[in-house]
Amino acid sequence: MASAIMEQAPELALDLPDLMVAENGKKRPNQGLLTAFGFMLGQGIEVLRYGLDRASPDAAATVAELERRLLEMGRAGRLDPALLLVVLQHYGAAKLPPGDGLRELMAGLMERAEEFGRQPQPGAGPGAHFADLVRETGGDPFLIHGEMARFGHALPEEHRTAMAHAGLNAEQAAMREAGIGWLLDEGAMVRAAALDSLAGLAENGAISPVMLRRLIFLRNWLPEGERPGLDAVVQTCRRKDVTCAPLPQATIVDVAASGIDGAGAQSFFVLVKEGRKHAVASLLVKFGAGIPDAWVQHGLSKREADAFLMRIEQEVELFDASAPHLAAVLAHFLAIGLEAGKAPPFGLLDFVETAGLSAVNPGRVSVDGLIGSLLEAIPPARRKPASANKAVKASALWAEDYAFTDHWFEDDEDVNQALSAKKRMSDAKRMDLLLADILPARRLRWAEIIGWTAALLRQEEANEDWPAFALVAAELRGDRPLAEIPVMARIAWASVEAWKHRGGGKRGQGRS
């Protein structure tokens, strides 16, 4: 319910910090109400981040106003560090970086506070906190870094730099192992500090065999200019006779993947047997963004793992995949992320190790290369023009068998402006407008999405539809008019419906 409300009116997020501050200031704050306000704020921020992805000026204006109000409240002394941290952690959960002003405000509030929960003030003797964190996480470096990064997301780059230095020079081995994650921070200063600390550890022989393996693994995940520094660390380790730990033995039980949604996002789930226990590893990839998220749930019984995957399948349509297909997807989206200047999450190392994948390096697959490899796998008799025509015609019915294609649509500011240009226009004419003026420039994007969909469906042993998807992707790389490709007409129709859903059909300037 809250998600639907915030999706319709994300600007409601503007009032929630005031409500949270008012409730928090009471003698006996209602924790349930505070949690509800926080949840709604998180939902609103996520919707706004989605709007920013679509270059929505409405979303950009709302985010700017939210930050302005938070800064005003902070400067007026109405925000305490704990409450602001909650707000900024919602920014982190939504993958929306807070502005520098909010991070500076957070740092200033922390410095003025005499005591702030169990979080350390950067540079203020974090040993006791590190010991607590290691104990609470069972020494899992990925959980440790997740906690540190969740907190660090709210702080300026120089504070995260101090956190990286402190973690990598901690006396606890688990903290040092977790410190590798700072190499993937968004801030160049943080990454440089992490490399500098690792160089010192290498000289002192304090890099473990597992750390060395992980450094080698993520070497090509770094910006090209930062790789020589990591190479020097690895060379020092080898000079010090540090052996590289082998990958843990992994027995993959199952690999499944969702379809690709209209935003270009796709999830993978890998069920792995780890001794007597099981693990579920999850990966999120996204066109144009790379790899936004990766995590692993370890220590599950077979029953717990099966129940976990069953819950996912109740919410998302899943398809059989394979380890080779997963490796190809990983390599492709690592390259996409590097090109976009977005590092993968540290949890990707946990995912790769758990799945037993050998070194995964960035390797972009061109759209034409992808489609070409798919066409080569189709018997020549099924690649003739008559087969292509049949596949194109059949695309009208894809949504009946593949529900995720029902969510294929365009929803950005260009679409909003095109559809809002004329107040009186039938839906049919709006569809024609998109097919003529907007979608032609996006043929490559949809050829790529449909091509990767074909590659996924090809992994299913009994699937007979993947050649049709491949043929339609090939047609999109040709000159067949979009109006003659039913799936593109359906995408145009769904785009109009999405625009109307966001208010476009009710006012002259619809929300994008």
C-alpha positions as CSV (number, residue, x, y, z in Angstrom):
1,M,0.0,0.0,0.0
2,A,2.8,2.5,1.0
3,S,4.7,1.6,-2.1
4,A,1.7,2.3,-4.3
5,I,1.1,5.6,-2.6
6,M,4.7,6.8,-2.9
7,E,4.8,5.6,-6.5
8,Q,1.8,7.8,-7.3
9,A,3.0,10.8,-5.3
10,P,6.7,10.6,-4.4
11,E,6.6,14.3,-3.4
12,L,4.9,13.1,-0.2
13,A,8.5,12.2,0.9
14,L,9.1,15.9,1.5
15,D,6.8,16.0,4.6
16,L,8.1,12.8,6.2
17,P,11.3,14.1,7.8
18,D,9.2,16.8,9.6
19,L,6.9,14.1,10.8
20,M,9.8,11.9,12.0
21,V,11.4,14.9,13.8
22,A,8.2,15.8,15.5
23,E,7.6,12.2,16.7
24,N,11.2,11.7,17.7
25,G,11.0,14.8,19.8
26,K,8.2,13.5,22.0
27,K,8.9,12.2,25.5
28,R,7.8,8.7,24.5
29,P,8.1,8.5,20.7
30,N,6.0,5.9,19.0
31,Q,8.6,3.6,17.5
32,G,6.1,1.9,15.3
33,L,5.1,5.2,13.8
34,L,8.7,6.2,13.3
35,T,9.4,2.9,11.6
36,A,6.4,3.5,9.3
37,F,7.5,7.0,8.5
38,G,10.9,5.7,7.7
39,F,9.6,2.9,5.5
40,M,7.5,5.4,3.5
41,L,10.4,7.7,3.2
42,G,12.5,4.9,1.9
43,Q,9.9,4.0,-0.7
44,G,9.6,7.6,-1.8
45,I,13.4,8.0,-2.2
46,E,13.5,4.8,-4.3
47,V,10.7,6.1,-6.6
48,L,12.6,9.4,-6.9
49,R,15.9,7.5,-7.7
50,Y,14.0,5.7,-10.4
51,G,12.8,9.1,-11.7
52,L,16.3,10.4,-11.8
53,D,17.3,7.3,-13.9
54,R,14.7,8.5,-16.4
55,A,16.0,12.0,-16.3
56,S,12.8,13.3,-14.8
57,P,13.0,17.0,-14.0
58,D,10.1,16.5,-11.5
59,A,12.2,13.9,-9.6
60,A,15.3,16.0,-9.7
61,A,13.4,19.0,-8.3
62,T,11.8,16.9,-5.5
63,V,15.2,15.4,-4.5
64,A,16.8,18.9,-4.4
65,E,13.9,20.1,-2.3
66,L,14.1,17.2,0.1
67,E,17.9,17.8,0.6
68,R,17.2,21.6,1.1
69,R,14.7,20.8,3.8
70,L,16.9,18.3,5.5
71,L,19.8,20.8,5.5
72,E,17.5,23.5,6.9
73,M,16.4,21.2,9.7
74,G,19.9,20.2,10.5
75,R,21.2,23.8,10.6
76,A,18.3,24.7,12.9
77,G,19.3,22.0,15.3
78,R,16.2,19.9,14.8
79,L,18.0,16.8,13.5
80,D,20.0,14.5,15.7
81,P,22.7,12.3,14.2
82,A,20.7,9.1,14.7
83,L,17.6,10.3,12.8
84,L,19.7,11.8,10.0
85,L,21.6,8.5,9.7
86,V,18.3,6.7,9.3
87,V,17.3,9.1,6.5
88,L,20.7,8.8,4.7
89,Q,20.6,5.0,5.0
90,H,17.4,5.1,3.0
91,Y,19.3,7.0,0.4
92,G,21.9,4.2,0.4
93,A,19.2,1.4,0.2
94,A,17.8,3.2,-2.9
95,K,21.2,3.5,-4.4
96,L,20.9,7.3,-4.4
97,P,24.0,9.1,-3.3
98,P,23.2,12.0,-0.9
99,G,24.5,15.4,-1.8
100,D,27.8,16.7,-0.4
101,G,25.8,19.1,1.9
102,L,24.0,16.2,3.6
103,R,27.2,14.3,4.1
104,E,28.9,17.3,5.6
105,L,25.9,17.8,7.8
106,M,26.1,14.2,9.0
107,A,29.8,14.6,9.7
108,G,29.2,17.9,11.6
109,L,26.4,16.4,13.7
110,M,28.6,13.4,14.6
111,E,31.5,15.6,15.6
112,R,29.2,17.7,17.9
113,A,27.6,14.7,19.5
114,E,29.1,13.4,22.7
115,E,28.2,9.9,21.9
116,F,26.5,8.3,18.9
117,G,25.2,4.8,19.3
118,R,27.8,2.2,18.7
119,Q,29.2,3.9,15.6
120,P,32.7,5.3,15.8
121,Q,33.6,8.8,15.0
122,P,36.2,8.6,12.2
123,G,39.7,8.6,13.6
124,A,38.5,8.2,17.2
125,G,39.9,4.9,18.4
126,P,37.6,2.4,16.7
127,G,39.2,-0.8,18.1
128,A,36.3,-1.6,20.5
129,H,33.8,-1.0,17.8
130,F,35.7,-3.2,15.4
131,A,35.7,-6.0,17.9
132,D,32.0,-5.7,18.4
133,L,31.4,-5.7,14.7
134,V,33.5,-8.8,14.1
135,R,31.6,-10.6,16.8
136,E,28.2,-9.6,15.6
137,T,28.9,-10.6,12.0
138,G,30.6,-13.8,12.9
139,G,33.8,-12.5,11.2
140,D,32.2,-12.5,7.8
141,P,34.1,-9.8,5.8
142,F,31.2,-9.2,3.4
143,L,28.8,-8.5,6.3
144,I,31.4,-6.3,8.0
145,H,32.0,-4.2,4.9
146,G,28.2,-4.0,4.3
147,E,27.8,-2.5,7.7
148,M,30.7,-0.1,7.3
149,A,29.6,1.0,3.8
150,R,26.0,1.5,5.0
151,F,27.3,3.9,7.6
152,G,29.9,5.4,5.3
153,H,27.4,6.1,2.6
154,A,26.1,8.9,4.8
155,L,29.6,10.5,5.2
156,P,31.8,12.7,3.1
157,E,34.6,11.1,1.1
158,E,37.4,12.2,3.6
159,H,35.5,10.4,6.4
160,R,35.2,7.2,4.4
161,T,38.9,7.5,3.6
162,A,39.6,7.5,7.3
163,M,37.3,4.5,7.8
164,A,39.1,2.6,5.0
165,H,42.5,3.3,6.6
166,A,41.3,2.3,10.0
167,G,39.7,-0.9,8.9
168,L,42.7,-2.0,6.8
169,N,45.0,-1.3,9.7
170,A,42.9,-2.9,12.4
171,E,44.2,-5.7,14.5
172,Q,41.3,-8.0,13.6
173,A,42.1,-10.1,10.5
174,A,38.4,-10.0,9.5
175,M,38.4,-6.2,9.5
176,R,41.4,-6.2,7.2
177,E,39.7,-8.7,4.9
178,A,36.6,-6.5,4.8
179,G,38.7,-3.5,4.0
180,I,39.3,-4.8,0.5
181,G,35.8,-3.6,-0.2
182,W,36.9,0.0,-0.1
183,L,38.7,-0.5,-3.4
184,L,35.3,-0.5,-4.9
185,D,34.1,2.7,-3.3
186,E,32.6,5.5,-5.4
187,G,35.3,8.0,-4.2
188,A,38.7,8.0,-5.8
189,M,40.2,9.3,-2.6
190,V,38.9,6.3,-0.7
191,R,40.1,3.9,-3.3
192,A,43.6,5.5,-3.2
193,A,43.7,5.3,0.6
194,A,42.7,1.6,0.5
195,L,45.5,0.9,-2.1
196,D,48.0,2.8,0.1
197,S,47.0,0.8,3.2
198,L,47.2,-2.5,1.3
199,A,50.7,-1.6,0.0
200,G,51.8,-1.2,3.6
201,L,50.2,-4.5,4.7
202,A,51.9,-6.3,1.8
203,E,55.3,-4.9,2.8
204,N,54.6,-6.2,6.4
205,G,53.5,-9.6,5.2
206,A,50.0,-9.0,6.6
207,I,48.0,-9.9,3.6
208,S,46.5,-13.3,3.9
209,P,46.3,-15.9,1.1
210,V,42.5,-15.3,0.9
211,M,43.0,-11.6,0.7
212,L,45.5,-12.1,-2.1
213,R,43.1,-14.3,-4.0
214,R,40.4,-11.6,-3.7
215,L,42.8,-8.8,-4.8
216,I,43.7,-10.8,-7.9
217,F,40.0,-11.5,-8.6
218,L,38.9,-7.9,-8.5
219,R,42.0,-6.4,-10.2
220,N,40.1,-5.9,-13.6
221,W,37.0,-4.6,-11.8
222,L,38.9,-1.4,-11.0
223,P,39.3,1.6,-13.3
224,E,42.2,0.9,-15.6
225,G,44.4,3.7,-14.1
226,E,44.2,2.1,-10.7
227,R,45.2,-1.4,-11.7
228,P,49.0,-0.8,-11.6
229,G,48.8,0.1,-7.9
230,L,47.1,-3.1,-7.2
231,D,49.5,-5.0,-9.4
232,A,52.4,-3.7,-7.2
233,V,50.6,-4.9,-4.1
234,V,50.2,-8.4,-5.6
235,Q,53.9,-8.4,-6.7
236,T,55.0,-7.5,-3.2
237,C,52.9,-10.4,-1.7
238,R,54.5,-12.8,-4.1
239,R,58.0,-11.5,-3.2
240,K,57.0,-12.2,0.4
241,D,56.0,-15.7,-0.6
242,V,52.4,-15.3,0.2
243,T,50.5,-18.1,-1.5
244,C,47.2,-17.5,-3.2
245,A,44.4,-19.4,-1.5
246,P,42.4,-21.7,-3.8
247,L,38.7,-21.1,-4.5
248,P,36.4,-22.9,-2.1
249,Q,34.8,-26.1,-3.5
250,A,31.3,-25.3,-4.8
251,T,28.6,-27.6,-5.9
252,I,26.0,-25.7,-7.9
253,V,22.6,-27.2,-7.5
254,D,20.6,-24.8,-9.6
255,V,20.9,-21.6,-11.5
256,A,17.8,-19.5,-12.3
257,A,17.2,-16.1,-13.7
258,S,14.3,-13.7,-14.0
259,G,13.3,-12.2,-17.3
260,I,14.6,-8.7,-18.2
261,D,12.2,-6.0,-17.1
262,G,11.4,-2.8,-18.9
263,A,14.1,-0.9,-16.9
264,G,16.7,-3.4,-18.2
265,A,17.1,-5.1,-14.8
266,Q,17.5,-8.9,-14.4
267,S,18.2,-11.1,-11.3
268,F,20.1,-14.3,-11.0
269,F,19.8,-16.9,-8.2
270,V,22.3,-19.7,-7.6
271,L,21.6,-22.5,-5.2
272,V,24.9,-23.9,-3.9
273,K,25.7,-26.9,-1.6
274,E,28.3,-26.0,1.0
275,G,29.1,-29.1,3.0
276,R,26.0,-30.0,4.9
277,K,24.5,-26.6,4.4
278,H,23.3,-24.6,1.4
279,A,23.7,-21.0,0.2
280,V,21.6,-18.9,-2.1
281,A,23.6,-16.3,-4.1
282,S,21.8,-13.5,-5.8
283,L,23.0,-11.1,-8.5
284,L,21.3,-8.0,-10.0
285,V,22.4,-6.7,-13.4
286,K,21.0,-3.7,-15.2
287,F,21.5,-2.3,-18.7
288,G,23.4,1.0,-18.6
289,A,24.4,0.6,-14.9
290,G,26.3,-2.7,-14.7
291,I,25.9,-4.7,-11.5
292,P,24.1,-2.7,-8.8
293,D,23.8,-5.5,-6.2
294,A,25.0,-9.0,-5.3
295,W,24.7,-10.9,-2.0
296,V,24.8,-14.4,-0.6
297,Q,22.8,-16.0,2.2
298,H,25.0,-18.7,3.7
299,G,24.3,-21.4,6.3
300,L,20.8,-22.5,5.1
301,S,19.4,-26.0,5.4
302,K,18.1,-27.6,2.2
303,R,14.5,-26.9,3.3
304,E,15.3,-23.3,4.1
305,A,17.0,-22.8,0.8
306,D,14.2,-24.3,-1.2
307,A,11.6,-22.2,0.8
308,F,13.7,-19.1,0.1
309,L,13.7,-19.8,-3.7
310,M,10.0,-20.7,-3.6
311,R,9.1,-17.3,-2.1
312,I,11.1,-15.6,-4.9
313,E,9.4,-17.7,-7.6
314,Q,6.0,-16.7,-6.2
315,E,6.9,-13.1,-6.9
316,V,9.1,-13.3,-10.0
317,E,8.9,-15.5,-13.1
318,L,12.1,-17.6,-13.1
319,F,13.8,-19.5,-15.9
320,D,16.5,-22.2,-15.9
321,A,20.0,-20.8,-16.6
322,S,23.5,-22.2,-16.5
323,A,26.9,-21.4,-15.1
324,P,28.4,-20.6,-18.5
325,H,25.5,-18.2,-19.3
326,L,25.9,-16.6,-15.9
327,A,29.6,-16.1,-16.4
328,A,28.9,-14.5,-19.8
329,V,26.4,-12.1,-18.3
330,L,28.8,-11.3,-15.4
331,A,31.6,-10.4,-17.8
332,H,29.3,-8.3,-20.0
333,F,27.8,-6.3,-17.1
334,L,31.1,-5.8,-15.4
335,A,32.2,-4.1,-18.6
336,I,29.0,-2.0,-18.7
337,G,29.6,-0.8,-15.2
338,L,33.2,0.1,-15.8
339,E,32.1,2.1,-18.9
340,A,29.5,3.9,-16.8
341,G,32.0,4.6,-14.0
342,K,30.1,2.4,-11.5
343,A,32.1,-0.2,-9.6
344,P,30.4,-3.5,-8.7
345,P,29.5,-4.1,-5.0
346,F,31.9,-5.9,-2.8
347,G,29.3,-8.6,-2.4
348,L,30.1,-9.7,-6.0
349,L,33.2,-11.3,-4.7
350,D,31.2,-13.4,-2.3
351,F,28.8,-14.3,-5.1
352,V,31.6,-15.3,-7.5
353,E,33.4,-17.4,-4.8
354,T,30.2,-19.1,-3.6
355,A,29.2,-20.0,-7.2
356,G,32.7,-21.4,-7.8
357,L,33.3,-19.2,-10.8
358,S,36.9,-18.8,-12.0
359,A,38.2,-15.3,-12.5
360,V,35.5,-13.2,-14.1
361,N,36.8,-10.3,-16.1
362,P,34.9,-7.5,-17.9
363,G,34.1,-8.5,-21.5
364,R,31.4,-6.6,-23.3
365,V,29.3,-8.5,-25.9
366,S,28.2,-6.3,-28.8
367,V,24.6,-6.5,-29.7
368,D,25.4,-7.6,-33.2
369,G,27.8,-10.2,-31.8
370,L,25.2,-11.5,-29.4
371,I,22.5,-11.8,-32.1
372,G,25.0,-13.3,-34.6
373,S,25.9,-16.1,-32.2
374,L,22.3,-16.8,-31.6
375,L,21.4,-16.9,-35.3
376,E,24.3,-19.3,-35.9
377,A,22.8,-21.7,-33.5
378,I,19.5,-21.7,-35.4
379,P,19.2,-24.3,-38.2
380,P,19.5,-22.6,-41.6
381,A,15.9,-23.6,-42.5
382,R,14.6,-21.6,-39.6
383,R,16.5,-18.5,-40.5
384,K,14.7,-17.8,-43.8
385,P,12.6,-14.7,-44.3
386,A,9.4,-16.7,-43.9
387,S,10.6,-17.8,-40.4
388,A,11.5,-14.3,-39.5
389,N,8.0,-13.1,-40.6
390,K,6.4,-15.9,-38.5
391,A,8.6,-14.9,-35.4
392,V,7.7,-11.2,-35.8
393,K,4.0,-12.1,-36.0
394,A,4.2,-14.4,-33.0
395,S,5.7,-11.6,-30.9
396,A,2.2,-10.3,-30.4
397,L,1.5,-13.2,-28.1
398,W,4.8,-13.2,-26.1
399,A,3.1,-11.6,-23.0
400,E,0.7,-14.6,-22.8
401,D,3.6,-17.0,-22.1
402,Y,6.3,-14.7,-20.8
403,A,4.6,-12.3,-18.3
404,F,7.8,-10.2,-17.8
405,T,7.4,-8.9,-21.4
406,D,4.2,-7.3,-20.3
407,H,6.4,-4.9,-18.3
408,W,8.4,-3.8,-21.3
409,F,7.8,0.0,-21.8
410,E,9.6,3.3,-22.1
411,D,9.2,5.8,-19.3
412,D,11.5,8.8,-19.4
413,E,11.3,12.5,-19.9
414,D,11.5,12.3,-23.7
415,V,8.4,10.1,-23.7
416,N,6.7,12.4,-21.2
417,Q,7.4,15.5,-23.3
418,A,6.3,13.8,-26.5
419,L,3.0,12.5,-25.0
420,S,2.3,15.8,-23.2
421,A,2.9,18.0,-26.2
422,K,-0.8,17.8,-27.3
423,K,-3.5,17.6,-24.6
424,R,-6.1,16.1,-26.9
425,M,-4.9,13.0,-28.5
426,S,-6.2,9.4,-28.6
427,D,-4.2,6.6,-27.2
428,A,-3.8,5.2,-30.7
429,K,-2.3,8.4,-31.9
430,R,0.0,8.5,-28.9
431,M,1.2,5.0,-29.8
432,D,1.8,6.0,-33.4
433,L,3.7,9.0,-32.1
434,L,6.1,6.9,-30.0
435,L,6.5,4.4,-32.9
436,A,7.4,7.2,-35.3
437,D,9.4,9.7,-33.1
438,I,10.7,8.0,-30.0
439,L,11.2,4.3,-30.4
440,P,13.2,4.3,-33.7
441,A,16.2,5.8,-31.8
442,R,15.9,2.9,-29.3
443,R,15.9,0.0,-31.7
444,L,19.4,-1.0,-30.5
445,R,18.3,-1.0,-26.8
446,W,15.4,-3.3,-27.5
447,A,17.4,-5.5,-29.8
448,E,19.8,-6.0,-26.9
449,I,17.1,-6.7,-24.4
450,I,15.3,-9.2,-26.7
451,G,18.7,-10.7,-27.7
452,W,19.7,-11.4,-24.1
453,T,16.2,-12.7,-23.5
454,A,16.7,-15.2,-26.3
455,A,20.1,-16.2,-24.8
456,L,18.4,-16.9,-21.5
457,L,15.5,-18.9,-22.9
458,R,18.1,-20.9,-24.9
459,Q,19.3,-22.3,-21.5
460,E,16.0,-24.0,-20.9
461,E,16.2,-27.5,-22.2
462,A,12.7,-27.7,-23.6
463,N,12.3,-24.1,-24.7
464,E,11.4,-23.8,-28.4
465,D,10.7,-20.0,-28.4
466,W,14.2,-18.7,-28.1
467,P,14.9,-18.7,-31.9
468,A,11.8,-16.4,-32.4
469,F,13.2,-13.9,-29.9
470,A,16.6,-14.0,-31.7
471,L,15.0,-13.5,-35.1
472,V,12.9,-10.5,-33.8
473,A,16.1,-9.0,-32.3
474,A,17.8,-9.4,-35.7
475,E,14.8,-7.7,-37.3
476,L,15.2,-4.7,-35.0
477,R,18.8,-4.4,-36.3
478,G,17.3,-4.2,-39.8
479,D,15.0,-1.7,-41.4
480,R,11.6,-3.3,-40.8
481,P,9.2,-0.5,-39.7
482,L,8.5,-0.7,-36.0
483,A,4.8,-0.5,-36.5
484,E,5.0,-3.9,-38.3
485,I,6.7,-5.5,-35.2
486,P,3.9,-6.4,-32.8
487,V,6.1,-6.5,-29.7
488,M,7.2,-2.9,-30.4
489,A,3.6,-1.8,-30.9
490,R,2.9,-3.4,-27.5
491,I,5.8,-1.6,-26.0
492,A,4.4,1.7,-27.3
493,W,1.0,0.8,-25.9
494,A,2.5,-0.1,-22.5
495,S,4.5,3.2,-22.5
496,V,1.3,5.2,-23.0
497,E,-0.4,3.3,-20.2
498,A,2.6,3.9,-17.9
499,W,2.5,7.6,-18.8
500,K,-1.2,7.8,-18.0
501,H,-0.6,5.8,-14.7
502,R,1.8,8.5,-13.6
503,G,-0.7,11.3,-14.3
504,G,0.1,12.1,-17.9
505,G,-3.5,11.6,-19.0
506,K,-5.0,13.8,-16.4
507,R,-3.0,17.0,-16.8
508,G,-1.2,18.9,-19.4
509,Q,2.3,18.0,-18.0
510,G,2.2,14.4,-16.9
511,R,4.6,13.1,-14.3
512,S,7.3,11.1,-16.1
